Amino acid sequence: MKKNLRIAVAVLVALGVIAYGRFRDRPDPSEAPPSTTGRFAVPAGTAGFRLGTLQFSACELPQKRSAATTAAFCAPFEVPENWDAPDGRKIRLNLALLKSAQAADDDFIVFLAGGPGQAAIESWPQIAGAFEPARKRRHVLLLDQRGTGGSNALTCPDGDEADVTAFDLARVEQATRRCLEAVGERADPRYYTTTVAARDLEALRQALGGPKLDLVGVSYGTRMAQQYLKRYPEGVRSVVLDSPVPNALTLGGEFARNLEDSLQAQLGRCSLDPACTKAYGDPYANLLRLRDALRAEPRQVRYPDPVNFETVERRLDEITLAGLVRMFAYAPETASLIPLSVGRALDGQYAPLMGQVKIMTDSLSELAGNGMQLSVICAEDADRIVPDPADAGRLLGSMMTQVIAAQCAIWPRGERPADFNEPASGDTPVLILAGEFDPVTPPRYGEQIAEHLGRARLIVAKGQGHSVMGRGCLPKLVGQFMDRLDPAGLDASCADALGPTPLFIDFNGAAP
């Protein structure tokens, strides 16, 4: 079972993967104030230019599993691995700039990717559409956070390919030691934390000549945005937090609870639809039945790979089920398939459920073998995790805390500033976006963050899951927010039109 151990760990540990949908509501250009040309404007048709101390040249950003590329400008940017030892090892960070569609204002959009472990440049093609209204007048900076993508990625070697139970802690510890041995040849994992990366971003801003930044964080990227705002408030013009993480939150501590709340809310909608109720009764109860059956007797399932149609065989146990369902719950389109997939599995037809393994594996491959995730969690969260006895009865169970404890007993721990868990505050304009059914970062997290900010606005996307900025009219609202810096004045009524995808009753879709 290829990468079984690594992928399963990533499914449960990863805070966020991008799950944007297409947005349908295009903005009216007349809504935005006239553009202004600032000192960071880039001449049209140029093959290169200089901003501050950085020399940019034309480049093409590749897209995974595609021949398409994104035209950009790249510049070499080097920083000390340890900022307190500037004469020591240097690391080169992967930096790209996307020109504004019109004349550029003096502020730059900075996209902060999720994970932890996702790279901004690799993630960009998936979320580019969500930025269209905002980037008409602003350049976009894509900086792979240290330890990800092209920024000295802490890539772990592939582990044992044997068909093993995913959360055999001895195997987890073995894989962690192999990873540490591999990355230790080129990096000190202690220096790949959020606050060190925030210092990199400030160094980039200074190298560019000191522009103001419009930070856009997604999932774990919202932690990065808040830590940067706390430490370098003078560099921030505005902040967008999509599916946010409060500074006080311990990553991993509430994953089981949040998933359970999301599943009960989403699957509970079946009771409102007679056709769904007739087909499945109680889908949540069915899910628990399937979990208990797989706990008692895991299955070896043969089925056609949905990508190449080759027959493959994989183990399906309660851990694999938990990881799959968690990923299904991220977006309403896949959440709508849970009752059908679980129902078929209870009838002995596992292919609809297992067919998602390949898709999920591809989407998580970047996180599955990235030690930067451990550098973040072991320094910033592991010692604060308090096991919740109630997790024993939840779908994810207590595996999360066991795995983090096992890994972080081995992984070197970086420093966490004393004020790390204190909330960001001040009067910087902040727009907070949350999905009603988010299984990872529920809307209450956004409420906690907004309490401490003088100019913050929370918008909850009805019926949506994790990473919502690309949904419906939200790209337009983000663009308006950056133009006007007035979160309270936004007309967010269009967001009320969003809603969940009806639950499928068969492979033809929902009831008519």
RAFENTA-V9293 format. One record per run of one state. SS is the DSSP state (h for helix, s for strand, l for the rest). FROM is the first residue (numbers start at 1). LEN is the number of residues. Records with the same first field share a line. If there is no record, write none. Layout:
# RAFENTA-V9293
SS->FROM-LEN, FROM-LEN
This chain:
# RAFENTA-V9293
l->1-3, 14-15, 32-16, 52-2, 63-6, 75-2, 81-9, 94-1, 99-8, 113-7, 136-3, 144-11, 156-13, 184-5, 192-2, 209-3, 219-1, 232-1, 243-12, 273-1, 281-2, 297-2, 305-6, 317-1, 329-3, 336-2, 347-4, 369-1, 371-1, 381-1, 385-4, 394-5, 409-17, 427-2, 436-7, 451-2, 454-2, 462-12, 485-2, 490-3, 498-8, 507-2, 510-3
h->4-10, 29-3, 120-16, 169-15, 189-3, 194-15, 220-12, 233-3, 255-18, 274-7, 283-14, 318-11, 332-4, 338-9, 351-18, 372-9, 382-3, 389-5, 399-10, 443-8, 474-11, 487-3, 493-5
s->48-4, 54-9, 69-6, 77-4, 90-4, 95-4, 107-6, 139-5, 155-1, 212-7, 236-7, 299-6, 311-6, 370-1, 426-1, 429-7, 453-1, 456-6, 506-1, 509-1
